[in-house]
Amino acid sequence: MKILVIEDEKKLAEYLRRALTEHSYVVDVAMDGVSGLHLARESQYDLILLDVMLPGMDGFSVLHELRKTDRVPVLMLTARDKLEDRVKGLRDGADDYLAKPFALSELLARVLALGRRSGHNVAEAGGQNVLRIGDLELDLLRRRAYRAGTRLDLTAKEFTLLALLMRKQGEVLSRLELAEQVWDINFNSNTNVVEVAVRRLRGKVDDPFEKKLLHTVRGMGYVLETRDD
């Protein structure tokens, strides 16, 4: 499930990015209304978290423009918890409304509910919360991974990394993309965190099995796919 966060408070935006990524969502962040609207129009998202108080173009204006062409679910975030603001957002096309400060558990529950309601769930696999490629299976709700029926003992980061690779199966992901999406860090060529993590993940996902799924594309990055050897 791909989520766009439009939030101008930098600390909150980064917190949301990290938290959602840890729960296996793919996340983009925009810091103002104009760039958020641009991203929403240029890419396809399953859900948008939209702050009301934004520089340049406020959340209500962004929502108004979005609803001219797009029915993507929108969860409004705001410190303005007045009844008239909530009513306005819902009347203008918002699907849900959450007042700041909020508990992460409530946000995650609302995100999951909106995904189910819209027909977009985190797994996109026949209405189930499971990702599959070959004999590799990832249960996103229970946060469990299996290969050929054998449960894999993954760390939280390894699970998030594998979920990203499985969502993008067949697509080569660069070290930069993995660093930003999984660790939420700016890429540093002197940092080998991605290589180390991929090596450890491969040791659990591939090494004990004859059929290899996680491949290195020299000079480009990594891809998870089935290949005919």
PyMOL commands that set and color helices and strands:
alter all, ss='L'
color gray80, all
select helices_A, chain A and resi 10-22+33-42+59-66+83-91+104-118+156-167+175-183+193-205
alter helices_A, ss='H'
color red, helices_A
select strands_A, chain A and resi 2-6+26-30+47-51+74-78+96-99+130-133+136-139+144-147+150-152+214-217+221-224
alter strands_A, ss='S'
color yellow, strands_A
deselect
rebuild
show_as cartoon
